[in-house]
Amino acid sequence: MNNLEATAVSSASLIFGLISLVKGYTSFKRFRLIRDIPTSAIRSIAMGIVEIQGKVKPIELVTAPYSGTDCVCFKYTVEELRQRGKSSAFVTIASGDKRTPFLAQDDTGEVLVDPTEAEFQIDVSREYIHDVGFFEGLASTFESDEEKLAGISLGHLKPVGPTDISFYTNGDMRIREYCVNAGDDLYILGTAASGTENEHKTVIRKGSNEPIFVIGDKAETDMLGSLKKTIWLNTGLGIVLIVLGLFIILRHIGQI
């Protein structure tokens, strides 16, 4: 390995190692925040950062674009399988979301939730494949993303179940929808603030002093378990990459 190669590899290893450590530390801070804030009964909510668990009661419904599902919030992604060197990978060619305020209810009461700036941590609600076929897949190489999206026929979308095994060819599109539905049991971590005259007395939204605002469809224990894995993975990867970068530097210095 010459000087230029050693410098490039060691620099990349150190940079990505530091990035991984920062991600691990950020996940650790979130872990502590979620762990240390007690879950409040909705009736007992105080102003400031709060954590609640409640079921969704709609105020207004929106319609998800591909499944036609009525929900309070949705997000979707459209990905196309494209050739990447000797392999293929899905590339996002379109995405979007729509959100409307809703009520969260528990046994003690209800509170208004404004999900405008929320970070959603919910599982895929529905997945579809748009199979274009081998020859159309080759032809789609010369089409723009807008033309590909316009060519999606809702009637020809094939639902993909969680246990289904799907085979994709280049040009096929994968569509995923994430929906928050009436009756869903949600974990919500955000800032409780006073509502306006036309709103409920209290609204949970993204705060200015505490910018974390998470809405998830898993229990708190499951979220903490997932964060633990992320912390260990990023921290371990960061340490390995930094050690590798330093090893390359020291070894190269010893060869000079």
C-alpha positions, 0 to 999 in steps of 0.5 A: 500500500503506497502513501496515497492509498494508506492515507485515504484508507486510514482517513476514511476509517477514522472519519466513518469511525467517528461518525459511528461513535457520534451516532451511538452517543446520540442513540444513548442520549435518546435511550436515557431520555425515553427511559427516565421520563415516566409515562403519564396518564393523559389526565395528569399531563403537565406542560413540558416534555411528556410521554404517553401511551394512547389510542388514536381517535380521529378528528379528520381522515386522509386517504393513503394514495396506493391502498386507499386506506382512510387514516390520520397520517400516512407516509409512502415510498416508491423504490425502483430496482436498478443495476449498481455495478455487478449487483442491484439495489432499490433506489427511492424515486418518490416519497411523500406524507400527509398528516392531520391532528388527532386525539390520543385517548387512555382510560383517564382522558384524551389530548390533542396531538399535532404530528406535523413535525413528528418522527414516526417509528412505525412498521410498514402497513402495506407493501406492493410490487409493481412488476414491469416485466423483463423487457419493460424493465429494460425500456424503463431505463430510458424513462424519467422518474415521472414517467415511471410513476405515471405508468404505475397502475393501481389495479396491477399492484401485487400485495406483498405479505410479511412472510411472502418471498418476492423475486424482483427484476431490474425496473420493478418497483416496490411501494411501501405505505406507513399508516396511523389508523383509528384505534392504533395504540401509540407511544408518544414522546413530545412537548405538551403546550397550551392550545389556542382558543379553538383547540383543546386545552393542551396539545402535544407537538414538537417543542422548541427547547426539547426538539424530540418528538417521537410517535411509534407503534411499539411499546416503550420496552421494545423501543428501548431494546431497539435503541440498545442494539443501535448503541452497541452496533454503532459504538462497536463499529466506531471503535473497530474503524478507529482502531483500524485507521490508527493501525494503518497509520502506525504500520505505514509510519513503521515502514517509512 
